[in-house]
Amino acid sequence: MRGRLRLLALILILLVVLYPLIWMVGTSFKSPEEIASNIGLLPETFTPGNFSSGWQKFDVNFGRFFLNSAMVSGLTVLGNTISCLLAAYAFGRLRFRMRKFWFSIMIATLLLPGHVLIIPQYILFRNLGWVGGDWPYLPLLVPQFLATEAFFVFLMVQFMRGIPRELDEAAKIDGASPYSIFQHVILPLSRPALVTTAIFSFIWTWNDFFRQLVFLSELEDYTAPVALTLFIDSTSESSVGPMFAMSLLSLVPVFLFFVAFQRMLVEGINTSGLKG
């Protein structure tokens, strides 16, 4: 009896969690008139034209926005995995002066809200000529190659602390340098933490709206989250149906990425010192 009640509770929680997604799927097939009148989950008359209308709504094809998001997300994954792994190796395995102090400073940056940092970052990047420059994605990508994501550095440090130091000592006896130890010992064993970093980096960057809105000003440079706001215009007619259709398509890459690496994500979290 207790097992059935637990199963029923889990099903109810699942329905609550999935309700917004199911509602969005149904709304993406509703006509503008039905969206205003029908609050149900399923449309009375299917309107698949929302997808074609949303795809060709602007002067720039919506596929361009998808490509921009994929490029920014992919390079962010590359930058975070490389830079945060190197920083974590320094904090977790090497010995240098004031190591604990600098590690504490890095952890303290987690307490700073991103909205507090966006103004000084914008001023800095504008003075460097990166805002509105020939390649406007520099403010979004360069920081990711400088290990600015303290959460991922912390995650990898926690993971490396679980790797026996006897492996490092054995490699040193064989004449390995710190670079060789990193390449042949730490790097192969850090695969779960790297996968976890890659998954979270991709999902967070793909769904990021505020930073991309601040630094991107040209229509052809917009990413998918920023482009979705163009469907709601206070000065003209809002295209709610096409907006939900494109929002549904925007969820597909994140869903597929998560499903493909779900097992590695769980493994990485369980072995990175983030157990509950």
Secondary structure as UniProt FT lines:
FT   HELIX           2..27
FT   TURN            28..29
FT   HELIX           32..37
FT   HELIX           49..55
FT   HELIX           62..93
FT   TURN            97..98
FT   HELIX           99..108
FT   HELIX           109..111
FT   HELIX           114..127
FT   TURN            128..129
FT   TURN            131..132
FT   TURN            136..137
FT   HELIX           138..141
FT   HELIX           142..146
FT   HELIX           150..161
FT   HELIX           165..173
FT   TURN            174..175
FT   HELIX           178..181
FT   HELIX           182..186
FT   HELIX           187..189
FT   HELIX           191..207
FT   HELIX           210..215
FT   HELIX           219..221
FT   HELIX           224..228
FT   HELIX           229..231
FT   TURN            234..235
FT   HELIX           240..260
FT   HELIX           262..270
FT   TURN            271..273
//
